[in-house]
């Protein structure tokens, strides 16, 4: 989630009984709710470093412990500075250090738990395991969560009882928001055969992979599907939209391409057989995904390794200049392909495309993010 949402959630937690533990707890909750995103400092070394470390160790078990302790110590040190300057409130007892640590740990854990349900995902087990995990329920920025938490903070601040009551209401409404999205996502994936139409293929492995499961993980341990052979279905996923919890973008990974289709689970037309001439699959967007020998060669370079470790649905395309013999290879993460709504941070699309150029002998000429 975005840092505004994390901050608002920290303030909401401060209105629960946890916030009555003493002076410094509210500050600890706010700082800890944003602490895992300290990995933004890796941008100083470029985009590759950012993708390599973002939502890595700071979002894993070690990050929880280290950041929780660091925030508690920082808050206590700040309190000592304030006390020496004679600005300590007389009617607000100082929270014990143990309570500051507990509050900080809660803030860090809640940050990670709010990042996990997004389609961006997070590396929950890093640095021991660098796989990404996600449940695809939430966009990066969810306006409904923001509205719920802002309303809860603005109204009912007249008394401590009202603040605690509002915090409970906010948490219930947040849970309802997540539940509605979970049901809508389940329905959206169930509509995939209907909207993609008669060309919907069989599974590549012939198995019964559950695309509706709430846990997705990548990168896969198996190599990319070769371009030869029959067309088959690898996986289908549903990405949330920015404005409506009922509109989703279906991403169907085939053995040689990706197919994208927007779907509204409230559309009554999708609940009945198609009428004559009605063919929703005609508006499906298709992205080739051709893993040629040149693509496999380019994928061994440093920047593509970082990108492919991050990308969940990397679509590969290549072009060879007939005059110079140079080959350009480009990967685009289909979660952030052109045309997706603002929840997928289209404005930062250069992070979600990697381009490599090889000479006629397959040697690396250059590599970069973006087109």
N, C-alpha and C positions, 0 to 999 in steps of 0.2 A: 504494500500500500504506500501511498504518498506520505510525506512527513507531517502534513497538516492533519491527516486522519490519525496518525500515530499520536500526535500531540493532544488532539481532542480526546482520544481514548485514555491517555494518561490522566487528563483532567477529570474525566468521568470516573476513573478508578479512585481518584482522590476524594470523591464524594461518597464512596462506600465506607463502611467501618474501617477499612484499612487506612483511610486518610485521617482518622482521629487518633492515630498512634503517637502524634507529637510533631513538633516543628521540624521541618526538613523532609517529611515524607512526600508531600506534594511535589516539591522540587525534584526529589529522587525519582518519582514516578514519571514526571515529564521528561527528564533527561534520559532515564533508562528506556522509555518508550521509543526514543530516537537513536539510542546508542549503537545498535547493530549497523546502522548506516554510516558509521565512521569509516567504513571501507571506501567511501567516496574519495578519500585522500589518494587512492591508487590512480585516479585520473591524472595525477601529476606526471605519471610515466606513460600516458597515452591510453587510447581506447582499448588496445589489446590487454594491457594490464588491468583495466577496469573490468572487462568481461571475464578475465581469468580469476579475479578475486571477489567480484561483487557477489553478495549473498553467499559467501564462502565461510571461512572459519568464524567470522563475527556472527554468523547465523547458526552455528552449530553448538554442540555441548560445551566445548571449551570457551566459546564466545559468551555463552550464558554466564558461566562462572567468572571469567575474567572481567567482563564488562559490568556484571552485577556488583562485584567487589570494588571495581574502579569508580563507579558512580557513587556508591555509598561513601567511600573515602573522600571523593571530591566534594560531596555535599557537606560532610563533617568538617573538612578543611575550610570550606566557605563559611560555615557557621562560626568557626573560631575567629576568622577574620572579622566578621560582623560583630562578634562579641567584644573583640578588642577595641573596636571603634565605638562601643557603647550604644549600639543600635538594636540590641536584642529586645524583642517584645517581652514585657513583664508577665503577661497573662498567657503565654504560649509555651508550655514545657517542651524541652528538647527531646526528640525521639531517641531512644537508645540506639547504639550503633548496630546492634543485631536487627532491630526493626528496620533501619535504613537499608541494611543488606537484603532483608526479606522483601521490602518494597521494590528495591532495584532489580532483584531477580524476577519478581513478578512482572515488572515493566518490560524487561528484556524478553522474557518468555512470551508475553502477549504480543510483542512486536513480531517475533518469528511466527507465531500462530496466525497472525493476520496476514503475513506475507505468503504463507503456504497455500491458502485457497486461491490465490491469484493465478492467472494463466502464465505469468512470468515465472512463477515457481521459486524455490529456494533450495539450497544444498544443506539439508538438515543434519547430515552426518559428517560434514567436512570438519577437520581435514583428514578424517579417517577414511571417508568414502566421498568422492567428488561427484556422485550422481545428483541430478536435479530431481526434485519432487514437487508435484503440484496437484491441485484438484479442480482447477479451471472454473471455479464458481464466481470469482470476482474480477472486475477490471482493475487496473492499477489504481485508478481513482474512481471511487464509487460515490456519486452525489447523494445517494440516499443515506449512506452511513454518515456523511458529513452533515446533512440536514438533521438527522435524528440526534446526533451528538450536540450540535450547536443549539438546537431547540431545548435539549435537556439541560444545557448549561445556562441558557438565558432565562428560562422560566423556572420558577420554584426556588429562587435563591434567597427568598425572604427569611427562611429559617433552616436550621440544620436538618430537621425532620423532612422538610420539603425537598432539600437537596438529596438526601438519601433516597427518598421515594422516587424522585426523578431519575436518579442513577439506576435504580432497579428497573424502571420503565424503559430506559434507554437500552439496557442490556437485553431485555425481553424483545424489544423491537429489532435490535441488531440480530438476535438469534432467528427471528422471524424472517428477516431479509435473507440471511444465509439459507434458511430452509426453502424459501420460495425459489431461490436461484438453483438449489440442488434439484428440486422437482422439475423445474423448467429445463435444466440441462439434460436430465434423464429423458425427458420427452423429446427434446431437440435431436438427440442422437438416435432415438427410436424412429424419427421421421426421415432419417438419411436415405433408406432405400426408396422411399416415396418421392423425395425431391430430386434425387439423382437419376431416377428413372430406370428404364429397361436395360441400360448398360451397366447397372450395378453388378460387380463381379463377385466371385466366390473368394473366400479367404486364401491367401497364398499358401498357408501351411495346412489348410483344411481343418484347422482347429476351431475352438469355440472361445476365442479371446473376448473378454468382457470389456467393451469400450465404455460402458456406463459406470464402471468402477470409479470411485472417488479418489483413487491414487494413481497418478501417472508418473513414470520415471524415465529418465533419459540421461545420457545417450545410451543406445542399445549396445549390448555386448556382442551382438552379431554384426557381420559386415553388411554394407549396403547391398540392396537387391540388385543383381545384374540386369543390364538393359535387355538381354535376350530372354526368351521364354514367354509364356502366356501372361496376359494381363490379369492381375489379381489384386485383392484388397489387403493392404498391410495393416492399416489402422484408421479409425475415424474418430475425430475429437470435435468438441464444440467450444468455441471461444466466446466469452461474454461480450456484450456491447456496453456502450457508455451510458446511454439514456434509459434503456428499458431492460428489465430483468427477463423479459420474454423473447427478446430478439437475440439470436446467436448466429455465429458464423461457423458453419460446418466445414471442417478440413478433412478430406478423404485422401489418405496416402495410398496411391496405387503402386504397382511394381515399377512403373515407368513415368509417373506424373503425380501431381497433386491437383485435386479438384476442389473448388471452393464454392459454397452456396450459402446465402443468407436465408434464415428461416425464422418465422414468427410462430411460436407454439400456440398462440391464440387464434391463428388463421384457420377459420372453420373449413376452408377449402382443402386443407391437408388432412382432414379427418374423414373424407369420403373418397371413393374412387374417382380418378380424373375423368372429366367430361370429354366428349369427342373434340379433338383439337387442342385440348389443354395439356401443355407439356412444360412443367416448371423446370425440367432439366435443361431446357434450351438456354437458360440464362446462367448456367454453371460456368465459372471461370476455370480454365485449365492452365496449369503451369508445368511444362516439361521437367522431368527429373532424370537426366541421362548421365549415368556414371560410366563414362567412356574411360579408356586407359589414360588419356590426358588428365581427366578429372582426378583419377586415383593418384597420379603423379603429383599434381598440384596440391592435393589434400595433405601431402606429407610435409609441406612447408610449415613454418612456425605459426604464422597468423591464422591460416585455415585450421590448424589443430586447436587453437584457442576458440575460434568461432564454432567449429563443429562440436566442441565440448559443451558449448553454451546452447547452440541451436537445437530446438526440438524437432522441427520439420525443415531441414535444409534442402531446398530445391536446387539442383546443380544444372547449369547450362554452360556450354563451351562453344567457341568459335575459333576456327583456324584461318588466318589470313593466307590466301593462296599465293600471294606474292612473296611475303617475307617468311612464311612458315611459322610465324608466332601464333601461339594459342592463348586465348583469353578464357579463363574459367571464372564463373561467378556463382556464388551461393546466396540464396535469399531465404531467411527464416519466414516460413509461411504464416506464422502467427502475427507477423508485423508487415505483411505484404501491402503494397499500395492499395488504398481503398478501404482499409480497416479504419474504424472510428478512433476517436481521440484517446480512448482508454488504452490503446496499444502504443501510445507515444510515437505517432507517425513522424512528428517533428524531429525525432532523433533516429530517423531511419538509417543513417549512415552506420550506426552500430549494428544493424541487422542485415547487412549485406557485406560480403567479403569478395574481393576480386584479386585474382592472381594472373600474371602473364608469364608464359614460358617461351623460350626460344625454340627454334626448330629441332634442337637436340634434347628438349625437355628440361633445360636448365632454367632456374628461376631468374626472371628479369626484375620484377617488382611485385609487391603485395600490399594491399591497402583495404581499409574499410570503405564502403560506399561503392558507387558505380564506376 
